[in-house]
Amino acid sequence: MRYLVLILIPYLSIFFETTFLGFYPVMGSIPDLVLLFVVFYAILNGSEKGAVYGFLCGLFKDLYLGRFIGLNAVSLALVALIVGRWEPKVYKENFMVGLIVAIAGTAANAILVFLFMVMARGDTGGAIVIFTGLPGQIIYNAILSIPLYVWYYRSSRKGILRLSNKR
């Protein structure tokens, strides 16, 4: 059941981003729920597992949205790899951890996507749009990160997302 939920999370996240949350932008931006769940997974499970989950979620996002295939896959994998390195060093029970990794992950993802777009397109014209929406996306992700992290943490420890050997 855990793996089914981990597969459904990016699908439902993109669905809510493109339908419901798209009607309520903050400073012209919508949240990146896939990014939030990837950094939560990475901070709770480590960098290696987080990078794999980030790559798979990013690839799904790339295929669903149909832009640069591989852009989100590589950027989410790298963000999860970076965030996952903090896993043994943080007190994961604190909801502020979710807030901090959401803000750091959002900023890191924007920087990586910007760099990859500059490398792919050769100019900064289209890629600069990423940074104009970044403050709104950071605010939106920060607001949503606290309740989502509390749910995700509790589910990964005692709920549907827990590992079967941790019962």
Secondary structure, 3 states (H helix, E strand, C coil): CHHHHHHHHHHHHHHHHHCCHHHCCECCECCCHHHHHHHHHHHHHCHHHHHHHHHHHHHHHHHHHCCCCCHHHHHHHHHHHHHHCCHHHCCCCCHHHHHHHHHHHHHHHHHHHHHHHHHHHCCCCCCCHHHHCHHHHHHHHHHHHHHHHHHHHHHHHHCCCCCHHHC
